[in-house]
């Protein structure tokens, strides 16, 4: 038999009465605030969700009426140091409400702030334990801080007050140290902070070969505790630990210590403290240089004094040795001079006798050679006289030439003019007849 139909309103009223009769007045529920919105009348509207590995398993609307919301929010903020907001895990006292028009929802009566603190601490400790097991907690501390950090990569928000304080302190340092820095912009709180900071670190890594940074600094001003929750993120902490530069953090107030601080090389509480830390490196290096210069000067003066004293002693010693050697050398020279004079006189006399003997022999040789030369000259004179054409002419011979050349050196022909010489005359003739000398030919 078909069931009798009822109206939707009747069904909703049935659901409401069933829930009212079977559910307890209130329940303590653990959930995450998915979204929190404040209404114009002071009421708060939120979505409560439960997740597992990033997947939403359950979801329901919730309401906090104005009077209750004021009380809950004041107590929560005074206990945790931060306001209620999306993303928080809470333990809330709720009652189930079903409205015929708006459906099912939860009315939040109270929220236990200590549970939220405990959840944050539990998650924080889980991340710290994981980083420790993976050897990341002290990894960045393997780097040796440069004595002077002259080139700094800064991750911050340009609008952050902490960044401005940090830069002013660097630029206006009394010692006028010159520090080069480059800002890599990133959100410093909220859901965009973690991916943007990680991206900024990666950008710095990509520029390392070109820019050669000495230090990576992450700074921001203080804020509510939950504003710093992004610095408790595992992926961010892992990226900081694996950075290729020593990382210095200054991201909170005195009472705050984030996981990012724990994995950094050096953690300081505020941006101004980071600036002071960097400048102190310059001052310590300058002081060290000054101390070394003073030490060098003192050692140099002491060494010069010792060397001067030693040099004086050595000068006296060398002078005495030199005088002694000089005296010894003078005596030796005198002996050598006397010996040389004796040898010279002996050799001079010997050479003189040798020269006299050579002179006598030379005179004999010269006389003999002169006599021989005179005899040769007489013989040459006789030969020259005998061969002299004038001598031949005096004996009756003649000399005949053609064009100044002896005729026996030329070929003659009829009509040639000849010149013939005897002792007294020069005779000119013309060839009228030529005959071969048969006797000479035969």
C-alpha positions, 0 to 999 in steps of 0.5 A: 500500500502506497505511503501517504504523502506529506508536505516538505514543511511537515517533513522538515518539522518532523526532522526538527522534532526528531533531532530535538528529541534524540540529540543531546543539548550540546556536544564538544566537536573538534573541527577546522574553521574553513571560513569565518565571516562577520555579519553586520549585526555582530553575529559570526558565520563559519564553516566547520570542516574535517579533513584527511590528507587534504580531502574534506570528509565532513562539512557543516555551517555554524553560527555564533550569535553576537553576544556569545561571539564577543565573549568567545573572541575576547577569551580566545585572543587573550589566551592564544594571542591571536584572533579566530580565523580560517584554518584554525583547528578548534574544539567548540561546544555546539548545539545542533539546530535544524530550521525548516527554511535554512536547514541544519547548522550548529550554534557555537556556544563556546570554544576552548582556546587551550585546545587550539594552542595544543594543536598548534604545539602538536603540529609544530612538534611533529614538523620539528621531529620530521626535520630532525630525523631528516637531518635538516635542523642543523644543515644550514649551520654547516656554512661559515658566516663570512667575516664581512657580509657585503652583498645580501639577498633579502626576502621581505615585503617592501611595505613591511615596517620591519624591512624599512627599519632594517634597511635604514639601519644598514644605510645609516650606520655611523661607520658608513660601511657600504653594504649592497643588498637586493630585495626579493619581494614576498608576502610575510603572512597569510596563505601566499607567504609560504609559496612566495618565500620559497619562490624567492629563495629559488630565485636567489639560488638561480642568481648565486653564480652571477650575483655572489651573495654572502648572506640570505636574510629573511625579515619582517616585523612582529605580529600576532602569533598566527600571523607567523604560522607560515614560518612553521611550515615544513616545506618552507623550513626544508627549503631554508635548511637546504639553501646554498647560503647561510640564512639569518632570520629576524621575523618576530618579537622577543617571545616568538621562535618559529621553525624557520628560526630553528633551521636557519643558520642564525636566528635573531628576534627582530629585523633591527637585531639582524642589521646590528648583527651584520654591522657588528661583523664589519666592526669586529673585522675592522677591530681585528684589522686594527689589532693586527696592525698594532701587533704588526707595528709592535713586532716590527719595532721590536724586531727593528730594535733587536736587529739594530742592536745586533747590526751594531754588534755585527758592525763592530765585529766586521770592522775588527775582522776587516782591520785584522784582514787588512793588516794581514793583507798589507803584510802579505802585500809587502812580502809579495812586493819585495819578492816581486822586486827581487824577481823583477831585478833578476829577470830584468838583468837576465833579459838585458843580457839576452837582449845584448846577445840578441842585438849582437846576433841581429847586427851580424844577421843585418850585415849579412843580409845587407851584403846579400841585398847589395850583391843582388841589387848589383846583379839586378842593375846589370840585368836591367842595364842589359835589357834596357832598350837604350843599351840595345840601341847603342849597340846598333839595334833598332826598334820598330813600332806601329801605333806605339806597339811593337810590330812583332805583336801585330799583323802588318799590311801594305800601306801601314805606317811604321816608326823606327828608332835607333840611338839618335833618330826616329824614322817614319816609313810606309810598307810598300812590300811584305815578304815572308821570312823563309828562314824564320818560317823554316 
